[in-house]
Amino acid sequence: MEQEAIDKAFQKQQRRSGVEVEWQGNSFLLLTALNTGRLRLQRKDSFFLTGVERTLLDMTVRPLYGGRAAIILKANIKALPILSVENLIQLLDTIGFSYPYQQALGFYLSRAGFKGIELEDLKKRPTPYRFYLDYEMKAPLYCKEWNIFYPSELG
């Protein structure tokens, strides 16, 4: 992985699912969990649903689907009372993304007010790449603590 490739990828639009369905005034996207073997998905009737940790991770990885950074931050804040950060980090490690999403998770968790030891463990991980909280950000701000660019609306 090279910094230039990361910069270029996040200056573009996020890849979007090609399968969209309209139903009762709502739009639904079919998302696939490639290469994760439906990790941490729960079956309910004929659907698979994600729990809190998987939902937060999925939103972090594909921010467009989560409503963008400001809404994802609000979701992290609301999830804190029921969130297992240990399970969230375990899930991140199990999936083994190429991109350093630990920087984005750390940013969201610290901004949400999380103070646990797990946050310190995330901080200790190497962060050799400048990373991005979202795609196509205009005039992003930079957080040195997490080595990440984030939308200016998060101030």
Z-matrix of the N, CA and C atoms (Angstrom, degrees):
N
C 1 1.450
C 2 1.532 1 107.62
N 3 1.321 2 114.76 1 142.15
C 4 1.462 3 120.67 2 178.51
C 5 1.523 4 109.67 3 -127.21
N 6 1.326 5 115.99 4 148.70
C 7 1.459 6 121.37 5 -179.18
C 8 1.523 7 111.05 6 -57.29
N 9 1.302 8 117.02 7 -42.34
C 10 1.469 9 120.88 8 -178.66
C 11 1.530 10 111.68 9 -59.33
N 12 1.320 11 116.77 10 -39.53
C 13 1.472 12 120.66 11 179.39
C 14 1.530 13 110.84 12 -67.50
N 15 1.329 14 117.14 13 -39.37
C 16 1.473 15 120.89 14 177.34
C 17 1.521 16 109.42 15 -63.62
N 18 1.337 17 116.47 16 -47.95
C 19 1.469 18 120.95 17 179.89
C 20 1.528 19 110.62 18 -56.29
N 21 1.306 20 116.06 19 -46.23
C 22 1.467 21 121.42 20 -177.66
C 23 1.534 22 111.35 21 -64.80
N 24 1.323 23 117.08 22 -42.80
C 25 1.468 24 121.17 23 -179.10
C 26 1.521 25 111.79 24 -62.06
N 27 1.340 26 117.08 25 -40.29
C 28 1.464 27 120.18 26 -175.24
C 29 1.524 28 113.12 27 -86.39
N 30 1.323 29 117.83 28 -6.04
C 31 1.462 30 120.49 29 172.71
C 32 1.523 31 110.79 30 -82.58
N 33 1.320 32 116.56 31 -17.52
C 34 1.462 33 122.45 32 -179.73
C 35 1.528 34 110.37 33 -90.80
N 36 1.336 35 114.21 34 175.49
C 37 1.465 36 120.05 35 173.66
C 38 1.520 37 109.51 36 -69.62
N 39 1.309 38 115.69 37 148.88
C 40 1.459 39 120.56 38 173.78
C 41 1.515 40 109.04 39 -66.70
N 42 1.329 41 116.58 40 142.04
C 43 1.470 42 119.25 41 173.70
C 44 1.525 43 107.69 42 -61.29
N 45 1.321 44 115.21 43 143.37
C 46 1.460 45 120.50 44 -175.84
C 47 1.516 46 109.91 45 -128.24
N 48 1.308 47 115.38 46 143.12
C 49 1.458 48 120.73 47 177.32
C 50 1.520 49 109.99 48 -58.47
N 51 1.313 50 115.76 49 140.39
C 52 1.459 51 120.45 50 179.13
C 53 1.514 52 113.27 51 -88.90
N 54 1.324 53 117.18 52 -2.36
C 55 1.462 54 120.49 53 -177.30
C 56 1.522 55 108.79 54 -109.47
N 57 1.341 56 115.29 55 106.81
C 58 1.464 57 121.23 56 -179.13
C 59 1.520 58 108.85 57 -127.96
N 60 1.338 59 115.71 58 137.97
C 61 1.454 60 121.92 59 -178.08
C 62 1.521 61 108.80 60 -128.42
N 63 1.315 62 116.70 61 136.24
C 64 1.468 63 122.42 62 173.80
C 65 1.523 64 107.83 63 -99.38
N 66 1.326 65 116.58 64 132.74
C 67 1.454 66 121.23 65 178.08
C 68 1.514 67 109.30 66 -150.51
N 69 1.319 68 116.33 67 123.37
C 70 1.459 69 124.00 68 178.97
C 71 1.527 70 112.21 69 48.46
N 72 1.313 71 115.30 70 45.92
C 73 1.457 72 120.75 71 176.52
C 74 1.518 73 115.20 72 78.30
N 75 1.313 74 116.78 73 5.20
C 76 1.460 75 121.32 74 178.77
C 77 1.520 76 110.13 75 -114.51
N 78 1.305 77 115.18 76 149.88
C 79 1.454 78 121.49 77 178.19
C 80 1.523 79 108.60 78 -107.98
N 81 1.322 80 116.60 79 130.46
C 82 1.462 81 122.16 80 179.97
C 83 1.515 82 109.27 81 -122.31
N 84 1.319 83 115.76 82 137.71
C 85 1.453 84 121.91 83 175.79
C 86 1.522 85 108.76 84 -108.95
N 87 1.321 86 115.75 85 136.70
C 88 1.448 87 119.62 86 174.75
C 89 1.521 88 107.37 87 -86.62
N 90 1.318 89 115.30 88 118.70
C 91 1.463 90 120.93 89 179.53
C 92 1.516 91 108.44 90 -110.14
N 93 1.303 92 115.56 91 142.69
C 94 1.449 93 119.68 92 177.66
C 95 1.520 94 109.15 93 -112.56
N 96 1.296 95 115.95 94 146.37
C 97 1.460 96 121.72 95 179.36
C 98 1.526 97 107.66 96 -99.73
N 99 1.305 98 116.10 97 71.91
C 100 1.457 99 120.51 98 -177.15
C 101 1.518 100 111.31 99 -61.91
N 102 1.298 101 114.94 100 137.93
C 103 1.463 102 123.16 101 172.74
C 104 1.534 103 114.83 102 60.25
N 105 1.313 104 117.98 103 17.93
C 106 1.469 105 118.42 104 177.87
C 107 1.525 106 111.76 105 -116.83
N 108 1.324 107 117.24 106 -2.26
C 109 1.461 108 119.29 107 178.55
C 110 1.516 109 113.39 108 57.57
N 111 1.323 110 116.35 109 33.93
C 112 1.473 111 122.01 110 -179.20
C 113 1.536 112 111.82 111 58.31
N 114 1.302 113 114.96 112 35.94
C 115 1.456 114 121.71 113 -179.84
C 116 1.523 115 111.24 114 -58.41
N 117 1.309 116 115.95 115 126.31
C 118 1.473 117 124.55 116 178.74
C 119 1.536 118 113.05 117 60.51
N 120 1.321 119 116.01 118 29.61
C 121 1.463 120 119.70 119 172.38
C 122 1.522 121 107.62 120 -101.88
N 123 1.332 122 115.46 121 143.59
C 124 1.456 123 120.97 122 -179.99
C 125 1.516 124 108.17 123 -115.89
N 126 1.309 125 116.66 124 136.23
C 127 1.460 126 120.89 125 179.64
C 128 1.525 127 109.70 126 -85.22
N 129 1.328 128 115.33 127 131.54
C 130 1.466 129 121.29 128 175.05
C 131 1.514 130 105.78 129 -135.28
N 132 1.314 131 116.10 130 113.00
C 133 1.457 132 122.40 131 -173.01
C 134 1.531 133 108.37 132 54.90
N 135 1.318 134 118.09 133 -121.74
C 136 1.469 135 119.59 134 -178.62
C 137 1.528 136 112.23 135 -101.26
N 138 1.335 137 116.94 136 15.84
C 139 1.462 138 121.19 137 -178.44
C 140 1.526 139 110.52 138 -117.69
N 141 1.315 140 114.89 139 157.32
C 142 1.449 141 121.31 140 170.41
C 143 1.516 142 107.50 141 -109.48
N 144 1.327 143 116.87 142 132.32
C 145 1.460 144 122.98 143 -178.44
C 146 1.519 145 110.09 144 -119.53
N 147 1.311 146 115.72 145 152.29
C 148 1.457 147 120.10 146 177.16
C 149 1.522 148 109.90 147 -99.69
N 150 1.327 149 115.30 148 150.38
C 151 1.454 150 121.43 149 173.40
C 152 1.522 151 109.48 150 -83.57
N 153 1.308 152 116.92 151 -175.11
C 154 1.465 153 122.42 152 -175.80
C 155 1.528 154 111.72 153 -58.92
N 156 1.336 155 116.41 154 -50.51
C 157 1.458 156 119.51 155 -175.36
C 158 1.529 157 111.39 156 -64.04
N 159 1.319 158 116.99 157 -45.12
C 160 1.469 159 120.05 158 -178.86
C 161 1.529 160 109.99 159 -66.17
N 162 1.321 161 117.60 160 -38.06
C 163 1.460 162 121.25 161 178.91
C 164 1.531 163 110.49 162 -62.10
N 165 1.330 164 117.31 163 -47.35
C 166 1.465 165 120.09 164 179.92
C 167 1.520 166 111.46 165 -63.21
N 168 1.326 167 116.90 166 -40.49
C 169 1.462 168 119.77 167 178.43
C 170 1.523 169 110.98 168 -66.05
N 171 1.320 170 117.22 169 -44.70
C 172 1.467 171 120.46 170 178.90
C 173 1.528 172 111.36 171 -60.85
N 174 1.322 173 116.90 172 -40.74
C 175 1.467 174 120.25 173 178.80
C 176 1.528 175 110.91 174 -66.14
N 177 1.311 176 116.74 175 -36.25
C 178 1.458 177 121.13 176 179.11
C 179 1.523 178 110.69 177 -66.71
N 180 1.316 179 116.46 178 -40.45
C 181 1.465 180 121.80 179 -178.71
C 182 1.525 181 111.53 180 -73.00
N 183 1.305 182 117.72 181 -38.63
C 184 1.472 183 122.16 182 -179.98
C 185 1.529 184 108.95 183 -126.18
N 186 1.343 185 117.13 184 77.99
C 187 1.465 186 121.47 185 -172.47
C 188 1.531 187 115.30 186 -60.50
N 189 1.302 188 118.09 187 -27.10
C 190 1.466 189 120.07 188 178.06
C 191 1.528 190 110.59 189 -60.01
N 192 1.326 191 117.08 190 -40.62
C 193 1.462 192 121.30 191 -179.37
C 194 1.525 193 112.11 192 -69.80
N 195 1.318 194 116.79 193 -24.91
C 196 1.462 195 121.23 194 -179.52
C 197 1.516 196 113.46 195 -90.88
N 198 1.321 197 117.90 196 -0.89
C 199 1.456 198 121.12 197 178.58
C 200 1.519 199 113.84 198 95.50
N 201 1.309 200 117.25 199 10.31
C 202 1.472 201 125.90 200 178.97
C 203 1.525 202 111.03 201 83.80
N 204 1.314 203 115.61 202 174.46
C 205 1.470 204 123.29 203 -166.87
C 206 1.532 205 114.56 204 -57.48
N 207 1.318 206 118.55 205 -44.12
C 208 1.467 207 120.26 206 -176.58
C 209 1.528 208 110.97 207 -62.38
N 210 1.311 209 117.29 208 -40.97
C 211 1.465 210 121.01 209 -179.95
C 212 1.529 211 110.61 210 -72.72
N 213 1.332 212 116.83 211 -35.96
C 214 1.462 213 120.37 212 177.98
C 215 1.528 214 110.00 213 -65.96
N 216 1.320 215 117.04 214 -38.39
C 217 1.467 216 120.10 215 175.86
C 218 1.527 217 110.21 216 -62.63
N 219 1.332 218 117.95 217 -44.19
C 220 1.473 219 121.07 218 177.39
C 221 1.523 220 110.77 219 -60.66
N 222 1.331 221 117.11 220 -39.39
C 223 1.468 222 120.58 221 178.57
C 224 1.527 223 110.60 222 -63.44
N 225 1.332 224 117.36 223 -39.75
C 226 1.466 225 120.93 224 176.69
C 227 1.518 226 111.04 225 -63.23
N 228 1.323 227 117.07 226 -42.02
C 229 1.464 228 121.29 227 179.40
C 230 1.532 229 110.18 228 -62.15
N 231 1.331 230 116.53 229 -47.03
C 232 1.469 231 120.23 230 -178.92
C 233 1.522 232 111.98 231 -67.78
N 234 1.332 233 116.91 232 -30.22
C 235 1.465 234 120.67 233 -176.71
C 236 1.522 235 113.40 234 -80.19
N 237 1.332 236 118.43 235 -17.67
C 238 1.473 237 120.54 236 -174.20
C 239 1.532 238 114.55 237 -49.15
N 240 1.338 239 119.32 238 -43.48
C 241 1.473 240 118.18 239 -177.67
C 242 1.534 241 114.12 240 -64.73
N 243 1.323 242 117.87 241 -23.76
C 244 1.467 243 119.82 242 -177.07
C 245 1.530 244 112.77 243 -116.15
N 246 1.301 245 116.88 244 -0.18
C 247 1.455 246 122.61 245 -175.50
C 248 1.524 247 111.94 246 -82.41
N 249 1.319 248 116.35 247 135.03
C 250 1.458 249 121.33 248 169.59
C 251 1.529 250 106.46 249 -100.86
N 252 1.319 251 116.26 250 101.42
C 253 1.464 252 120.35 251 -179.60
C 254 1.526 253 109.37 252 -64.42
N 255 1.314 254 116.78 253 -33.56
C 256 1.465 255 120.52 254 176.42
C 257 1.534 256 110.12 255 -58.99
N 258 1.335 257 117.24 256 -46.20
C 259 1.472 258 120.93 257 178.32
C 260 1.526 259 111.66 258 -66.68
N 261 1.322 260 116.65 259 -35.94
C 262 1.463 261 120.81 260 178.40
C 263 1.530 262 110.27 261 -62.58
N 264 1.315 263 117.25 262 -45.58
C 265 1.465 264 121.57 263 -179.78
C 266 1.527 265 110.54 264 -68.75
N 267 1.308 266 116.35 265 -38.15
C 268 1.461 267 121.00 266 176.60
C 269 1.536 268 110.39 267 -60.91
N 270 1.320 269 116.29 268 -41.95
C 271 1.461 270 122.02 269 177.72
C 272 1.534 271 110.58 270 -63.65
N 273 1.307 272 116.15 271 -45.30
C 274 1.466 273 121.12 272 177.17
C 275 1.526 274 110.35 273 -56.73
N 276 1.313 275 116.80 274 -46.88
C 277 1.463 276 121.27 275 -178.77
C 278 1.527 277 111.84 276 -67.13
N 279 1.321 278 117.05 277 -37.68
C 280 1.462 279 120.97 278 -179.08
C 281 1.524 280 110.89 279 -66.27
N 282 1.315 281 117.00 280 -42.00
C 283 1.470 282 119.87 281 -179.97
C 284 1.525 283 110.24 282 -69.70
N 285 1.308 284 117.42 283 -39.12
C 286 1.459 285 120.58 284 174.78
C 287 1.520 286 114.64 285 67.41
N 288 1.312 287 116.82 286 54.06
C 289 1.467 288 121.16 287 178.97
C 290 1.525 289 111.32 288 -61.24
N 291 1.324 290 115.90 289 152.29
C 292 1.466 291 120.95 290 174.30
C 293 1.523 292 110.40 291 -72.19
N 294 1.327 293 115.87 292 -42.65
C 295 1.460 294 119.84 293 -179.50
C 296 1.531 295 110.55 294 -74.76
N 297 1.321 296 117.42 295 152.29
C 298 1.473 297 121.13 296 -178.07
C 299 1.535 298 112.91 297 -82.12
N 300 1.322 299 115.65 298 68.16
C 301 1.463 300 120.00 299 -178.52
C 302 1.526 301 112.79 300 -66.23
N 303 1.340 302 118.42 301 -13.21
C 304 1.463 303 119.72 302 175.60
C 305 1.522 304 110.62 303 -61.02
N 306 1.332 305 117.14 304 -28.77
C 307 1.460 306 120.46 305 177.99
C 308 1.528 307 110.32 306 -68.13
N 309 1.317 308 117.00 307 -42.62
C 310 1.460 309 121.01 308 178.82
C 311 1.530 310 110.75 309 -67.73
N 312 1.337 311 117.11 310 -43.68
C 313 1.468 312 119.79 311 178.37
C 314 1.523 313 110.52 312 -61.72
N 315 1.314 314 116.59 313 -44.34
C 316 1.465 315 120.28 314 178.52
C 317 1.515 316 112.31 315 -60.32
N 318 1.332 317 116.09 316 -42.13
C 319 1.463 318 120.75 317 178.00
C 320 1.528 319 110.46 318 -60.27
N 321 1.341 320 116.24 319 -51.25
C 322 1.467 321 119.80 320 -179.29
C 323 1.525 322 111.64 321 -60.53
N 324 1.323 323 116.58 322 -46.35
C 325 1.465 324 119.69 323 -177.47
C 326 1.523 325 111.86 324 -64.01
N 327 1.325 326 116.99 325 -42.45
C 328 1.467 327 118.37 326 179.78
C 329 1.520 328 110.93 327 -67.95
N 330 1.335 329 117.68 328 -39.09
C 331 1.471 330 120.75 329 177.13
C 332 1.527 331 111.58 330 -67.39
N 333 1.327 332 116.41 331 -28.01
C 334 1.469 333 120.47 332 178.95
C 335 1.526 334 111.93 333 -77.46
N 336 1.331 335 116.44 334 -12.41
C 337 1.455 336 119.97 335 178.25
C 338 1.516 337 114.72 336 101.50
N 339 1.319 338 118.25 337 8.25
C 340 1.463 339 121.26 338 179.46
C 341 1.522 340 109.70 339 -69.25
N 342 1.334 341 116.72 340 136.68
C 343 1.466 342 121.67 341 -175.61
C 344 1.527 343 113.15 342 -124.83
N 345 1.310 344 119.56 343 7.87
C 346 1.462 345 121.79 344 -173.49
C 347 1.519 346 114.67 345 -70.56
N 348 1.308 347 114.63 346 166.98
C 349 1.469 348 122.70 347 -179.65
C 350 1.524 349 111.54 348 -60.86
N 351 1.332 350 116.91 349 -28.77
C 352 1.465 351 120.57 350 -179.80
C 353 1.523 352 111.49 351 -60.14
N 354 1.325 353 116.22 352 -33.17
C 355 1.463 354 120.48 353 178.43
C 356 1.523 355 110.18 354 -65.11
N 357 1.311 356 116.27 355 -39.88
C 358 1.469 357 120.41 356 177.01
C 359 1.521 358 110.90 357 -65.13
N 360 1.341 359 116.37 358 -37.05
C 361 1.467 360 120.04 359 177.18
C 362 1.535 361 110.72 360 -64.05
N 363 1.330 362 117.09 361 -39.98
C 364 1.466 363 119.89 362 176.48
C 365 1.529 364 110.99 363 -63.55
N 366 1.334 365 116.94 364 -39.15
C 367 1.466 366 121.39 365 179.91
C 368 1.524 367 111.90 366 -63.61
N 369 1.311 368 117.23 367 -29.89
C 370 1.461 369 121.50 368 -178.33
C 371 1.528 370 112.89 369 -76.81
N 372 1.312 371 116.76 370 -14.92
C 373 1.464 372 119.25 371 -179.80
C 374 1.529 373 109.63 372 -71.03
N 375 1.316 374 116.13 373 146.53
C 376 1.469 375 118.64 374 179.20
C 377 1.526 376 111.47 375 -61.29
N 378 1.314 377 116.15 376 139.89
C 379 1.462 378 121.83 377 176.93
C 380 1.532 379 109.05 378 -130.21
N 381 1.331 380 116.50 379 68.07
C 382 1.464 381 119.25 380 -175.62
C 383 1.525 382 114.04 381 -73.68
N 384 1.322 383 116.96 382 -13.34
C 385 1.462 384 120.60 383 -177.28
C 386 1.518 385 111.41 384 -114.13
N 387 1.330 386 115.53 385 140.00
C 388 1.465 387 119.84 386 167.68
C 389 1.522 388 105.10 387 -70.76
N 390 1.325 389 115.74 388 133.27
C 391 1.451 390 118.80 389 -176.39
C 392 1.518 391 110.01 390 -121.86
N 393 1.325 392 116.84 391 178.65
C 394 1.461 393 123.45 392 -173.29
C 395 1.514 394 110.57 393 -132.12
N 396 1.314 395 115.98 394 139.03
C 397 1.451 396 121.14 395 177.89
C 398 1.527 397 111.43 396 -81.00
N 399 1.328 398 116.67 397 -24.02
C 400 1.463 399 120.89 398 -176.28
C 401 1.517 400 109.01 399 -152.39
N 402 1.296 401 115.26 400 170.16
C 403 1.455 402 123.51 401 178.14
C 404 1.524 403 109.98 402 -93.65
N 405 1.321 404 116.61 403 155.31
C 406 1.465 405 123.75 404 173.66
C 407 1.530 406 114.34 405 51.59
N 408 1.295 407 118.14 406 39.47
C 409 1.462 408 120.38 407 -179.79
C 410 1.528 409 109.71 408 -77.38
N 411 1.305 410 115.62 409 136.11
C 412 1.460 411 121.98 410 175.85
C 413 1.527 412 108.20 411 -98.22
N 414 1.303 413 116.91 412 126.74
C 415 1.476 414 123.27 413 179.14
C 416 1.531 415 112.27 414 50.17
N 417 1.344 416 117.78 415 56.81
C 418 1.462 417 119.38 416 -179.52
C 419 1.525 418 111.89 417 -69.85
N 420 1.316 419 114.52 418 157.84
C 421 1.457 420 122.00 419 173.17
C 422 1.532 421 107.77 420 -94.70
N 423 1.329 422 115.82 421 164.31
C 424 1.460 423 119.91 422 -177.86
C 425 1.523 424 110.17 423 -121.44
N 426 1.320 425 116.23 424 133.45
C 427 1.460 426 122.92 425 176.20
C 428 1.522 427 107.86 426 -108.14
N 429 1.318 428 115.59 427 109.49
C 430 1.463 429 121.00 428 -178.32
C 431 1.532 430 111.18 429 -65.78
N 432 1.338 431 116.16 430 -37.79
C 433 1.462 432 120.65 431 -178.24
C 434 1.526 433 112.53 432 -54.53
N 435 1.343 434 116.40 433 -40.78
C 436 1.462 435 121.02 434 -178.04
C 437 1.534 436 112.53 435 -109.55
N 438 1.319 437 117.72 436 3.06
C 439 1.462 438 122.65 437 178.99
C 440 1.531 439 110.32 438 52.40
N 441 1.345 440 114.11 439 53.08
C 442 1.459 441 118.97 440 -173.94
C 443 1.520 442 110.73 441 -142.71
N 444 1.326 443 115.35 442 144.08
C 445 1.458 444 121.79 443 172.42
C 446 1.522 445 107.78 444 -91.61
N 447 1.332 446 116.26 445 141.65
C 448 1.453 447 120.50 446 -179.12
C 449 1.529 448 109.75 447 -140.93
N 450 1.330 449 117.57 448 157.94
C 451 1.465 450 121.04 449 -177.61
C 452 1.531 451 111.79 450 -62.05
N 453 1.305 452 115.99 451 140.45
C 454 1.466 453 121.14 452 -178.39
C 455 1.528 454 112.17 453 -61.99
N 456 1.322 455 118.34 454 -23.12
C 457 1.468 456 121.08 455 179.12
C 458 1.528 457 112.03 456 -63.71
N 459 1.336 458 118.13 457 -19.56
C 460 1.455 459 120.70 458 177.78
C 461 1.524 460 111.84 459 -83.82
N 462 1.353 461 115.39 460 -7.38
C 463 1.470 462 122.11 461 176.84
C 464 1.441 463 112.12 462 50.87
